[in-house]
Amino acid sequence: MRARRLFAAASVAALAVLSLAACGRSAPDVAAYVGDTRYSVDRVDEIYNDAQTQYADAVQSQRAQTGATPAPEELRSSVTRQDVLNLLVAVDLGKRLLAEKDIQAPDEVSPEQLQAQLQMPASAEYAKLWGEWVDISSALQEKLPPADLSDDAVMAVYHAIEKTGAIKSGLSVAQVREAFGEGGFVRSATALSSALREEAEKVDASINPKYGPIGVPSVVSTGQSLVFYSLPYINHDGPVTDISTPEAPQTTGAVAP
């Protein structure tokens, strides 16, 4: 089944963060601009709040069956507003790439397939966005020529997975390369990352500085479970560490409205 192959090949690309410095593209109520499309802060909050509400309802329903009362912290999903914005931007840029390259992304991965390990009800828009993104990113990775491996790129993927606790920490480059085998998912991730970065630049994408560095949502299979995570931007040589949310420009006088 193709859906299983999608999980085995990690979608681990990431984007550079772009500033809202362009004239007319710095509205505080806009979370991100992607071409002519605006994603409002309210839109991000809406998806985030829906995810938290549906997660809490699911936990309460499950605990009610055993007569247990969940603690307040147990009713909070680990999903963040940053995670939501990452998905919105990635899906938008991914769709643009599909159209430009005339690539079809079959609708094969459903929220129902992801909900258990994503720990999010399939009815939540957050889960639906994840299902859409897995299809998009996998279709692109299958068509883009794989990038060359580098130690920096391999270790960037490793450190991102390491943060989730899904892989042993403190491994050397040699040990990571051995664990990753041929590293096919790192090659395809780097190629996708580069394509997304170029598309972001082409459409003049920009991110509100209130959010952190944009990363493309990523998923990899350990063989027993799925690991969901996000990477900083990676180019063909490795992670770019000097691309981040820009500081606000300094002013010496009154600011024009």
C-alpha atoms as an extended CHARMM CRD file, in Angstrom:
* protein
*
       257  EXT
         1         1  MET       CA              0.0000000000        0.0000000000        0.0000000000  PROA      1               0.0000000000
         2         2  ARG       CA              1.4350000000        3.3650000000       -0.9810000000  PROA      2               0.0000000000
         3         3  ALA       CA              0.3940000000        5.0270000000        2.2610000000  PROA      3               0.0000000000
         4         4  ARG       CA              2.8240000000        2.8140000000        4.1530000000  PROA      4               0.0000000000
         5         5  ARG       CA              5.6440000000        3.9000000000        1.8720000000  PROA      5               0.0000000000
         6         6  LEU       CA              4.7760000000        7.5020000000        2.6390000000  PROA      6               0.0000000000
         7         7  PHE       CA              5.3780000000        6.9040000000        6.3020000000  PROA      7               0.0000000000
         8         8  ALA       CA              8.6290000000        5.0470000000        5.7170000000  PROA      8               0.0000000000
         9         9  ALA       CA             10.0750000000        7.9150000000        3.6820000000  PROA      9               0.0000000000
        10        10  ALA       CA             10.3410000000       10.8880000000        5.9930000000  PROA      10              0.0000000000
        11        11  SER       CA              9.0260000000       14.2740000000        4.9610000000  PROA      11              0.0000000000
        12        12  VAL       CA             11.6820000000       16.3070000000        6.6820000000  PROA      12              0.0000000000
        13        13  ALA       CA             12.2240000000       19.4720000000        4.6760000000  PROA      13              0.0000000000
        14        14  ALA       CA             12.0970000000       22.9260000000        6.1990000000  PROA      14              0.0000000000
        15        15  LEU       CA             11.8260000000       26.5540000000        5.1690000000  PROA      15              0.0000000000
        16        16  ALA       CA             13.7780000000       29.6900000000        5.7950000000  PROA      16              0.0000000000
        17        17  VAL       CA             12.0320000000       32.3480000000        7.8210000000  PROA      17              0.0000000000
        18        18  LEU       CA             11.3510000000       35.4750000000        5.8240000000  PROA      18              0.0000000000
        19        19  SER       CA             10.7150000000       38.9130000000        7.2510000000  PROA      19              0.0000000000
        20        20  LEU       CA              7.6320000000       41.0710000000        7.0970000000  PROA      20              0.0000000000
        21        21  ALA       CA              9.7610000000       44.0140000000        6.0730000000  PROA      21              0.0000000000
        22        22  ALA       CA              8.2780000000       44.5950000000        2.6490000000  PROA      22              0.0000000000
        23        23  CYS       CA              6.0940000000       47.6810000000        2.3150000000  PROA      23              0.0000000000
        24        24  GLY       CA              2.4450000000       46.8580000000        2.8080000000  PROA      24              0.0000000000
        25        25  ARG       CA              3.2240000000       43.3500000000        4.0850000000  PROA      25              0.0000000000
        26        26  SER       CA              3.6140000000       43.9810000000        7.7840000000  PROA      26              0.0000000000
        27        27  ALA       CA              0.0720000000       43.9450000000        9.1610000000  PROA      27              0.0000000000
        28        28  PRO       CA              0.2160000000       42.7220000000       12.7780000000  PROA      28              0.0000000000
        29        29  ASP       CA             -2.9500000000       40.6630000000       12.3020000000  PROA      29              0.0000000000
        30        30  VAL       CA             -1.3590000000       38.6490000000        9.4700000000  PROA      30              0.0000000000
        31        31  ALA       CA              0.6620000000       35.5790000000       10.4740000000  PROA      31              0.0000000000
        32        32  ALA       CA              2.0790000000       34.9050000000        7.0120000000  PROA      32              0.0000000000
        33        33  TYR       CA              1.9320000000       36.0470000000        3.4070000000  PROA      33              0.0000000000
        34        34  VAL       CA              2.4140000000       33.4590000000        0.6750000000  PROA      34              0.0000000000
        35        35  GLY       CA              2.0760000000       35.1930000000       -2.6550000000  PROA      35              0.0000000000
        36        36  ASP       CA             -1.2900000000       36.9690000000       -2.6380000000  PROA      36              0.0000000000
        37        37  THR       CA             -2.6130000000       34.7170000000        0.1240000000  PROA      37              0.0000000000
        38        38  ARG       CA             -2.7680000000       35.9690000000        3.6810000000  PROA      38              0.0000000000
        39        39  TYR       CA             -2.9720000000       33.6970000000        6.7040000000  PROA      39              0.0000000000
        40        40  SER       CA             -4.3050000000       35.7090000000        9.5990000000  PROA      40              0.0000000000
        41        41  VAL       CA             -3.2970000000       35.3750000000       13.2240000000  PROA      41              0.0000000000
        42        42  ASP       CA             -6.9770000000       34.6450000000       13.9110000000  PROA      42              0.0000000000
        43        43  ARG       CA             -6.8700000000       31.7500000000       11.4180000000  PROA      43              0.0000000000
        44        44  VAL       CA             -3.8610000000       30.2410000000       13.1840000000  PROA      44              0.0000000000
        45        45  ASP       CA             -5.6060000000       30.6740000000       16.5380000000  PROA      45              0.0000000000
        46        46  GLU       CA             -8.7930000000       29.0940000000       15.1990000000  PROA      46              0.0000000000
        47        47  ILE       CA             -7.0150000000       25.9020000000       14.1150000000  PROA      47              0.0000000000
        48        48  TYR       CA             -4.9540000000       25.8200000000       17.3020000000  PROA      48              0.0000000000
        49        49  ASN       CA             -7.9740000000       26.3040000000       19.6060000000  PROA      49              0.0000000000
        50        50  ASP       CA             -9.9480000000       23.6690000000       17.7130000000  PROA      50              0.0000000000
        51        51  ALA       CA             -7.0800000000       21.2050000000       18.1250000000  PROA      51              0.0000000000
        52        52  GLN       CA             -6.8340000000       21.8710000000       21.8540000000  PROA      52              0.0000000000
        53        53  THR       CA            -10.5940000000       21.6010000000       22.3660000000  PROA      53              0.0000000000
        54        54  GLN       CA            -10.9730000000       18.3730000000       20.4260000000  PROA      54              0.0000000000
        55        55  TYR       CA             -7.9360000000       16.8530000000       22.1370000000  PROA      55              0.0000000000
        56        56  ALA       CA             -9.3110000000       17.7190000000       25.5960000000  PROA      56              0.0000000000
        57        57  ASP       CA            -12.7380000000       16.3290000000       24.7180000000  PROA      57              0.0000000000
        58        58  ALA       CA            -11.1660000000       13.0840000000       23.4980000000  PROA      58              0.0000000000
        59        59  VAL       CA             -9.0950000000       12.6830000000       26.6680000000  PROA      59              0.0000000000
        60        60  GLN       CA            -12.0810000000       13.3920000000       28.9270000000  PROA      60              0.0000000000
        61        61  SER       CA            -14.2450000000       10.9210000000       27.0140000000  PROA      61              0.0000000000
        62        62  GLN       CA            -11.5940000000        8.2370000000       27.2350000000  PROA      62              0.0000000000
        63        63  ARG       CA            -10.9990000000        8.7560000000       30.9570000000  PROA      63              0.0000000000
        64        64  ALA       CA            -14.7450000000        8.8400000000       31.6670000000  PROA      64              0.0000000000
        65        65  GLN       CA            -14.9580000000        5.2300000000       30.5470000000  PROA      65              0.0000000000
        66        66  THR       CA            -12.7390000000        4.2250000000       33.4610000000  PROA      66              0.0000000000
        67        67  GLY       CA            -14.1820000000        6.7130000000       35.9320000000  PROA      67              0.0000000000
        68        68  ALA       CA            -10.9110000000        8.6860000000       36.0910000000  PROA      68              0.0000000000
        69        69  THR       CA            -10.6240000000       12.4600000000       36.0860000000  PROA      69              0.0000000000
        70        70  PRO       CA             -7.7300000000       13.8180000000       33.9800000000  PROA      70              0.0000000000
        71        71  ALA       CA             -5.4590000000       16.4630000000       35.4560000000  PROA      71              0.0000000000
        72        72  PRO       CA             -5.5660000000       19.8960000000       33.7620000000  PROA      72              0.0000000000
        73        73  GLU       CA             -2.1640000000       19.3760000000       32.1330000000  PROA      73              0.0000000000
        74        74  GLU       CA             -3.3960000000       16.1320000000       30.6030000000  PROA      74              0.0000000000
        75        75  LEU       CA             -6.0210000000       18.0760000000       28.6800000000  PROA      75              0.0000000000
        76        76  ARG       CA             -3.4320000000       20.1280000000       26.7950000000  PROA      76              0.0000000000
        77        77  SER       CA             -2.1250000000       18.8420000000       23.4790000000  PROA      77              0.0000000000
        78        78  SER       CA              1.5190000000       19.4110000000       22.6090000000  PROA      78              0.0000000000
        79        79  VAL       CA              0.3880000000       21.1700000000       19.4040000000  PROA      79              0.0000000000
        80        80  THR       CA              1.5250000000       24.8020000000       19.2290000000  PROA      80              0.0000000000
        81        81  ARG       CA              0.5000000000       27.7890000000       17.1280000000  PROA      81              0.0000000000
        82        82  GLN       CA              3.8900000000       27.4780000000       15.4560000000  PROA      82              0.0000000000
        83        83  ASP       CA              3.0030000000       23.9320000000       14.3990000000  PROA      83              0.0000000000
        84        84  VAL       CA             -0.2130000000       25.2400000000       12.8490000000  PROA      84              0.0000000000
        85        85  LEU       CA              1.5440000000       27.9990000000       10.9140000000  PROA      85              0.0000000000
        86        86  ASN       CA              4.1970000000       25.5420000000        9.7310000000  PROA      86              0.0000000000
        87        87  LEU       CA              1.4490000000       23.3980000000        8.2170000000  PROA      87              0.0000000000
        88        88  LEU       CA             -0.4150000000       26.2790000000        6.5700000000  PROA      88              0.0000000000
        89        89  VAL       CA              2.7060000000       27.6370000000        4.8730000000  PROA      89              0.0000000000
        90        90  ALA       CA              4.0380000000       24.2230000000        3.8520000000  PROA      90              0.0000000000
        91        91  VAL       CA              0.7330000000       23.1000000000        2.3280000000  PROA      91              0.0000000000
        92        92  ASP       CA              0.4090000000       26.3520000000        0.3690000000  PROA      92              0.0000000000
        93        93  LEU       CA              3.9390000000       26.2770000000       -1.0420000000  PROA      93              0.0000000000
        94        94  GLY       CA              3.6740000000       22.5550000000       -1.7060000000  PROA      94              0.0000000000
        95        95  LYS       CA              0.5080000000       23.0110000000       -3.7560000000  PROA      95              0.0000000000
        96        96  ARG       CA              2.1910000000       25.7300000000       -5.8040000000  PROA      96              0.0000000000
        97        97  LEU       CA              5.0970000000       23.4130000000       -6.5530000000  PROA      97              0.0000000000
        98        98  LEU       CA              2.7770000000       20.5990000000       -7.5600000000  PROA      98              0.0000000000
        99        99  ALA       CA              0.9970000000       22.8860000000      -10.0100000000  PROA      99              0.0000000000
       100       100  GLU       CA              4.2200000000       24.2560000000      -11.4960000000  PROA      100             0.0000000000
       101       101  LYS       CA              5.7200000000       20.8120000000      -11.9760000000  PROA      101             0.0000000000
       102       102  ASP       CA              2.4290000000       19.2320000000      -13.0940000000  PROA      102             0.0000000000
       103       103  ILE       CA              2.6130000000       16.6130000000      -10.3360000000  PROA      103             0.0000000000
       104       104  GLN       CA             -0.4880000000       14.8950000000       -9.0280000000  PROA      104             0.0000000000
       105       105  ALA       CA             -0.7700000000       14.2040000000       -5.3000000000  PROA      105             0.0000000000
       106       106  PRO       CA             -3.2960000000       11.3750000000       -4.7820000000  PROA      106             0.0000000000
       107       107  ASP       CA             -5.5180000000       11.6910000000       -1.7240000000  PROA      107             0.0000000000
       108       108  GLU       CA             -4.2800000000        8.5410000000        0.0190000000  PROA      108             0.0000000000
       109       109  VAL       CA             -3.3590000000        9.4650000000        3.5900000000  PROA      109             0.0000000000
       110       110  SER       CA             -6.3860000000       10.2810000000        5.7250000000  PROA      110             0.0000000000
       111       111  PRO       CA             -6.6110000000       11.9210000000        9.1550000000  PROA      111             0.0000000000
       112       112  GLU       CA             -8.0220000000        8.6420000000       10.4160000000  PROA      112             0.0000000000
       113       113  GLN       CA             -4.7270000000        6.9310000000        9.5420000000  PROA      113             0.0000000000
       114       114  LEU       CA             -2.7780000000        9.5190000000       11.5020000000  PROA      114             0.0000000000
       115       115  GLN       CA             -4.9960000000       10.3200000000       14.4730000000  PROA      115             0.0000000000
       116       116  ALA       CA             -3.7780000000        7.6290000000       16.8860000000  PROA      116             0.0000000000
       117       117  GLN       CA             -0.0760000000        8.4590000000       16.6500000000  PROA      117             0.0000000000
       118       118  LEU       CA             -0.6220000000       12.1430000000       15.9730000000  PROA      118             0.0000000000
       119       119  GLN       CA             -2.7240000000       12.0690000000       19.1590000000  PROA      119             0.0000000000
       120       120  MET       CA             -5.3340000000       14.2670000000       17.5840000000  PROA      120             0.0000000000
       121       121  PRO       CA             -8.9460000000       13.4080000000       16.5960000000  PROA      121             0.0000000000
       122       122  ALA       CA             -9.3350000000       13.0070000000       12.8330000000  PROA      122             0.0000000000
       123       123  SER       CA            -12.1080000000       15.6040000000       12.8720000000  PROA      123             0.0000000000
       124       124  ALA       CA             -9.6870000000       18.3400000000       13.9630000000  PROA      124             0.0000000000
       125       125  GLU       CA             -8.5470000000       20.5930000000       11.1300000000  PROA      125             0.0000000000
       126       126  TYR       CA             -4.9840000000       20.1800000000       12.3690000000  PROA      126             0.0000000000
       127       127  ALA       CA             -5.1660000000       16.4330000000       11.6490000000  PROA      127             0.0000000000
       128       128  LYS       CA             -6.7300000000       17.0860000000        8.2540000000  PROA      128             0.0000000000
       129       129  LEU       CA             -3.9010000000       19.4750000000        7.3460000000  PROA      129             0.0000000000
       130       130  TRP       CA             -1.3880000000       16.8090000000        8.3450000000  PROA      130             0.0000000000
       131       131  GLY       CA             -3.0330000000       14.2380000000        6.0850000000  PROA      131             0.0000000000
       132       132  GLU       CA             -3.0050000000       16.7040000000        3.1970000000  PROA      132             0.0000000000
       133       133  TRP       CA              0.6260000000       17.6150000000        3.7780000000  PROA      133             0.0000000000
       134       134  VAL       CA              1.8330000000       13.9920000000        3.8780000000  PROA      134             0.0000000000
       135       135  ASP       CA              0.2800000000       13.4220000000        0.4460000000  PROA      135             0.0000000000
       136       136  ILE       CA              1.7440000000       16.6500000000       -0.9800000000  PROA      136             0.0000000000
       137       137  SER       CA              5.2570000000       16.2620000000        0.3960000000  PROA      137             0.0000000000
       138       138  SER       CA              5.5070000000       12.6010000000       -0.5540000000  PROA      138             0.0000000000
       139       139  ALA       CA              4.3790000000       13.2930000000       -4.1330000000  PROA      139             0.0000000000
       140       140  LEU       CA              7.0140000000       16.0100000000       -4.4580000000  PROA      140             0.0000000000
       141       141  GLN       CA              9.7830000000       13.9170000000       -2.9380000000  PROA      141             0.0000000000
       142       142  GLU       CA              9.0770000000       11.1040000000       -5.3820000000  PROA      142             0.0000000000
       143       143  LYS       CA              9.6490000000       13.4430000000       -8.3430000000  PROA      143             0.0000000000
       144       144  LEU       CA             12.4610000000       15.7290000000       -7.1790000000  PROA      144             0.0000000000
       145       145  PRO       CA             16.0060000000       14.4540000000       -7.7980000000  PROA      145             0.0000000000
       146       146  PRO       CA             17.5810000000       13.4920000000       -4.4400000000  PROA      146             0.0000000000
       147       147  ALA       CA             20.2530000000       15.7770000000       -3.0610000000  PROA      147             0.0000000000
       148       148  ASP       CA             23.7580000000       14.7350000000       -2.0950000000  PROA      148             0.0000000000
       149       149  LEU       CA             24.2600000000       13.7840000000        1.5300000000  PROA      149             0.0000000000
       150       150  SER       CA             26.4120000000       15.8660000000        3.8260000000  PROA      150             0.0000000000
       151       151  ASP       CA             27.3670000000       15.3210000000        7.4370000000  PROA      151             0.0000000000
       152       152  ASP       CA             25.6340000000       18.5770000000        8.3950000000  PROA      152             0.0000000000
       153       153  ALA       CA             22.3650000000       17.5840000000        6.7220000000  PROA      153             0.0000000000
       154       154  VAL       CA             22.4590000000       14.1150000000        8.2820000000  PROA      154             0.0000000000
       155       155  MET       CA             23.0950000000       15.5500000000       11.7310000000  PROA      155             0.0000000000
       156       156  ALA       CA             20.3740000000       18.1880000000       11.3390000000  PROA      156             0.0000000000
       157       157  VAL       CA             17.8400000000       15.4330000000       10.7500000000  PROA      157             0.0000000000
       158       158  TYR       CA             19.2700000000       13.4190000000       13.6340000000  PROA      158             0.0000000000
       159       159  HSD       CA             19.1400000000       16.3130000000       16.1130000000  PROA      159             0.0000000000
       160       160  ALA       CA             15.5390000000       17.1160000000       15.1610000000  PROA      160             0.0000000000
       161       161  ILE       CA             14.4900000000       13.5160000000       15.7770000000  PROA      161             0.0000000000
       162       162  GLU       CA             16.6430000000       13.3980000000       18.9050000000  PROA      162             0.0000000000
       163       163  LYS       CA             14.5400000000       16.2010000000       20.4480000000  PROA      163             0.0000000000
       164       164  THR       CA             11.4690000000       13.9600000000       20.3090000000  PROA      164             0.0000000000
       165       165  GLY       CA             13.2250000000       11.2030000000       22.2490000000  PROA      165             0.0000000000
       166       166  ALA       CA             12.6840000000        8.7450000000       19.3980000000  PROA      166             0.0000000000
       167       167  ILE       CA             16.4040000000        8.1070000000       18.8710000000  PROA      167             0.0000000000
       168       168  LYS       CA             19.3450000000        7.7230000000       21.2370000000  PROA      168             0.0000000000
       169       169  SER       CA             21.1050000000       10.9930000000       21.9830000000  PROA      169             0.0000000000
       170       170  GLY       CA             24.8200000000       11.6910000000       21.7770000000  PROA      170             0.0000000000
       171       171  LEU       CA             25.5310000000        9.6730000000       18.6300000000  PROA      171             0.0000000000
       172       172  SER       CA             28.4870000000       10.5110000000       16.4020000000  PROA      172             0.0000000000
       173       173  VAL       CA             28.2030000000       11.2550000000       12.6950000000  PROA      173             0.0000000000
       174       174  ALA       CA             29.3810000000        7.7410000000       11.8830000000  PROA      174             0.0000000000
       175       175  GLN       CA             26.8290000000        6.2080000000       14.2360000000  PROA      175             0.0000000000
       176       176  VAL       CA             24.0190000000        8.3270000000       12.8010000000  PROA      176             0.0000000000
       177       177  ARG       CA             24.9660000000        7.4130000000        9.2410000000  PROA      177             0.0000000000
       178       178  GLU       CA             24.9200000000        3.7580000000       10.2380000000  PROA      178             0.0000000000
       179       179  ALA       CA             21.5100000000        4.1780000000       11.8850000000  PROA      179             0.0000000000
       180       180  PHE       CA             20.0990000000        5.9960000000        8.8490000000  PROA      180             0.0000000000
       181       181  GLY       CA             21.4550000000        3.4450000000        6.3840000000  PROA      181             0.0000000000
       182       182  GLU       CA             21.5900000000        4.8420000000        2.8620000000  PROA      182             0.0000000000
       183       183  GLY       CA             19.9280000000        8.0240000000        4.0960000000  PROA      183             0.0000000000
       184       184  GLY       CA             17.4150000000        8.1940000000        1.2820000000  PROA      184             0.0000000000
       185       185  PHE       CA             14.9430000000       10.1940000000        3.3430000000  PROA      185             0.0000000000
       186       186  VAL       CA             17.6280000000       12.7800000000        4.1520000000  PROA      186             0.0000000000
       187       187  ARG       CA             18.4550000000       13.1550000000        0.4580000000  PROA      187             0.0000000000
       188       188  SER       CA             14.8280000000       13.6370000000       -0.5240000000  PROA      188             0.0000000000
       189       189  ALA       CA             14.2130000000       15.9720000000        2.4120000000  PROA      189             0.0000000000
       190       190  THR       CA             17.0880000000       18.2370000000        1.4090000000  PROA      190             0.0000000000
       191       191  ALA       CA             15.8710000000       18.3290000000       -2.1920000000  PROA      191             0.0000000000
       192       192  LEU       CA             12.3630000000       19.2300000000       -1.0680000000  PROA      192             0.0000000000
       193       193  SER       CA             13.6650000000       21.8680000000        1.3100000000  PROA      193             0.0000000000
       194       194  SER       CA             15.6020000000       23.5500000000       -1.4720000000  PROA      194             0.0000000000
       195       195  ALA       CA             12.5680000000       23.5090000000       -3.7780000000  PROA      195             0.0000000000
       196       196  LEU       CA             10.3480000000       24.9900000000       -1.0680000000  PROA      196             0.0000000000
       197       197  ARG       CA             12.8590000000       27.7170000000       -0.3010000000  PROA      197             0.0000000000
       198       198  GLU       CA             13.0410000000       28.6930000000       -3.9590000000  PROA      198             0.0000000000
       199       199  GLU       CA              9.2460000000       28.7640000000       -4.1650000000  PROA      199             0.0000000000
       200       200  ALA       CA              9.0040000000       30.8880000000       -1.0260000000  PROA      200             0.0000000000
       201       201  GLU       CA             11.4070000000       33.3990000000       -2.5270000000  PROA      201             0.0000000000
       202       202  LYS       CA              9.5700000000       33.3620000000       -5.8560000000  PROA      202             0.0000000000
       203       203  VAL       CA              6.2170000000       34.2610000000       -4.2950000000  PROA      203             0.0000000000
       204       204  ASP       CA              7.7620000000       36.6710000000       -1.7840000000  PROA      204             0.0000000000
       205       205  ALA       CA              6.5570000000       34.6840000000        1.2320000000  PROA      205             0.0000000000
       206       206  SER       CA              6.9860000000       36.3940000000        4.5790000000  PROA      206             0.0000000000
       207       207  ILE       CA              6.3120000000       35.5160000000        8.2120000000  PROA      207             0.0000000000
       208       208  ASN       CA              5.1900000000       37.6560000000       11.1250000000  PROA      208             0.0000000000
       209       209  PRO       CA              8.1570000000       38.0760000000       13.5280000000  PROA      209             0.0000000000
       210       210  LYS       CA              5.9260000000       37.0710000000       16.4690000000  PROA      210             0.0000000000
       211       211  TYR       CA              6.3590000000       33.4820000000       15.2980000000  PROA      211             0.0000000000
       212       212  GLY       CA              9.5890000000       31.5130000000       15.3900000000  PROA      212             0.0000000000
       213       213  PRO       CA             11.5820000000       30.0350000000       12.4950000000  PROA      213             0.0000000000
       214       214  ILE       CA              9.2750000000       28.2580000000       10.0550000000  PROA      214             0.0000000000
       215       215  GLY       CA              9.8770000000       24.5410000000        9.7010000000  PROA      215             0.0000000000
       216       216  VAL       CA              8.1470000000       22.1060000000        7.4130000000  PROA      216             0.0000000000
       217       217  PRO       CA              6.1600000000       19.5090000000        9.3850000000  PROA      217             0.0000000000
       218       218  SER       CA              7.9070000000       16.1550000000        9.2000000000  PROA      218             0.0000000000
       219       219  VAL       CA              7.1080000000       12.5210000000        9.8880000000  PROA      219             0.0000000000
       220       220  VAL       CA              9.2550000000        9.4060000000        9.9040000000  PROA      220             0.0000000000
       221       221  SER       CA              8.5340000000        5.7880000000       10.7750000000  PROA      221             0.0000000000
       222       222  THR       CA             10.6120000000        3.9380000000       13.3300000000  PROA      222             0.0000000000
       223       223  GLY       CA              9.0890000000        0.6640000000       12.2260000000  PROA      223             0.0000000000
       224       224  GLN       CA              6.7960000000        0.5360000000       15.2420000000  PROA      224             0.0000000000
       225       225  SER       CA              5.4760000000        4.0820000000       15.3480000000  PROA      225             0.0000000000
       226       226  LEU       CA              5.4610000000        7.4470000000       13.5940000000  PROA      226             0.0000000000
       227       227  VAL       CA              7.5730000000       10.3460000000       14.8110000000  PROA      227             0.0000000000
       228       228  PHE       CA              6.2420000000       13.8400000000       14.0760000000  PROA      228             0.0000000000
       229       229  TYR       CA              8.7460000000       16.6720000000       14.1950000000  PROA      229             0.0000000000
       230       230  SER       CA             10.0590000000       19.7520000000       12.3950000000  PROA      230             0.0000000000
       231       231  LEU       CA             13.4830000000       20.7840000000       11.1420000000  PROA      231             0.0000000000
       232       232  PRO       CA             15.1420000000       24.1540000000       10.7210000000  PROA      232             0.0000000000
       233       233  TYR       CA             15.8290000000       25.0890000000        7.1230000000  PROA      233             0.0000000000
       234       234  ILE       CA             18.2930000000       22.7850000000        5.3710000000  PROA      234             0.0000000000
       235       235  ASN       CA             20.0210000000       23.5180000000        2.0870000000  PROA      235             0.0000000000
       236       236  HSD       CA             22.1110000000       21.1350000000        0.0130000000  PROA      236             0.0000000000
       237       237  ASP       CA             25.0870000000       21.5840000000        2.3430000000  PROA      237             0.0000000000
       238       238  GLY       CA             23.3550000000       21.4430000000        5.6640000000  PROA      238             0.0000000000
       239       239  PRO       CA             21.3440000000       23.5040000000        8.1370000000  PROA      239             0.0000000000
       240       240  VAL       CA             21.2670000000       27.2680000000        7.7170000000  PROA      240             0.0000000000
       241       241  THR       CA             21.8090000000       28.7400000000       11.1470000000  PROA      241             0.0000000000
       242       242  ASP       CA             21.7530000000       32.4520000000       10.2760000000  PROA      242             0.0000000000
       243       243  ILE       CA             18.1940000000       32.5590000000        8.9680000000  PROA      243             0.0000000000
       244       244  SER       CA             15.7740000000       33.4940000000       11.7030000000  PROA      244             0.0000000000
       245       245  THR       CA             13.0150000000       35.9150000000       12.5300000000  PROA      245             0.0000000000
       246       246  PRO       CA             14.6040000000       39.3400000000       11.9460000000  PROA      246             0.0000000000
       247       247  GLU       CA             14.8980000000       41.9440000000       14.6390000000  PROA      247             0.0000000000
       248       248  ALA       CA             12.7230000000       45.0050000000       14.2780000000  PROA      248             0.0000000000
       249       249  PRO       CA             14.5760000000       47.9030000000       12.6240000000  PROA      249             0.0000000000
       250       250  GLN       CA             15.8530000000       50.5540000000       14.9950000000  PROA      250             0.0000000000
       251       251  THR       CA             14.3700000000       54.0240000000       14.7090000000  PROA      251             0.0000000000
       252       252  THR       CA             15.5430000000       57.3610000000       16.0230000000  PROA      252             0.0000000000
       253       253  GLY       CA             12.3410000000       59.3420000000       15.6210000000  PROA      253             0.0000000000
       254       254  ALA       CA              8.6180000000       58.9970000000       15.3190000000  PROA      254             0.0000000000
       255       255  VAL       CA              7.3630000000       56.0240000000       13.3630000000  PROA      255             0.0000000000
       256       256  ALA       CA              5.1840000000       56.8270000000       10.3840000000  PROA      256             0.0000000000
       257       257  PRO       CA              1.6930000000       55.3470000000       10.5430000000  PROA      257             0.0000000000
